[in-house]
Amino acid sequence: FKIAVFASGRGSNFQSIIDAVNRGEVPAEVKVLLSDKENSGALKRAESEEIENIFINPEHFENQIEYEKEIINILEMAEIDLIVLAGYMRILSPLFVKKYKNKIINIHPSLLPAFKGLNAQKQALDYGVKYSGCTVHFVDEGMDTGPIILQAVVKVEEDDTVEDLAARILKEEHKIYPEAVKLIAENRIKLEGRKVKILKEE
Ligand code: GRF
């Protein structure tokens, strides 16, 4: 089971997946890391883990469709089974999402459907919720709207800064993201409409 990770930033979720794979907990191979940012931490991590890593410069393409054609070429050559978005700060086109229906997952730092989009941890603090968390979901044409695979809950403390809350959530992200990849690699996810059923381990 081959996965591609797309990341734009520091890549700590990417790292958590590599670590889980290396510990033998996830029956998958991280084939390639794609980044739209040349100096991303994720690219450097891939480099030191000796994972194929490719920076695709969006500026070198006429438009999103041409850019994604390049991505699709890479995915097809590597025979990728699953695309894992890990801090990938770019919206995929509806065409791309359709082509890889139920084969793209994302992690979001809130309990969806609350606090979609950017700065979810700040949104949660500003709203005054007592609990927040993170969500792994399939990617559909909407923004953070696809079927939910796993969630983890985190308590919000009264004097939390955005950084405090983000760090507490990130710890949980690093557990549930590898777990979700494992469930999919083991073919234990069944979609019924937008509901995800998790099959028991054999
Ligand atoms: C995480 O908070 C994730 O939930 C969000 O972007 C951040 C990526 O962090 N989608 P990292 O690059 O994996 O460290």
Residues whose N, C-alpha, C, O or C-beta is under 5 A from the ligand:
A	BS01	GRF	G9 R10 G11 S12 N13 F14 A86 G87 I107 H108 P109
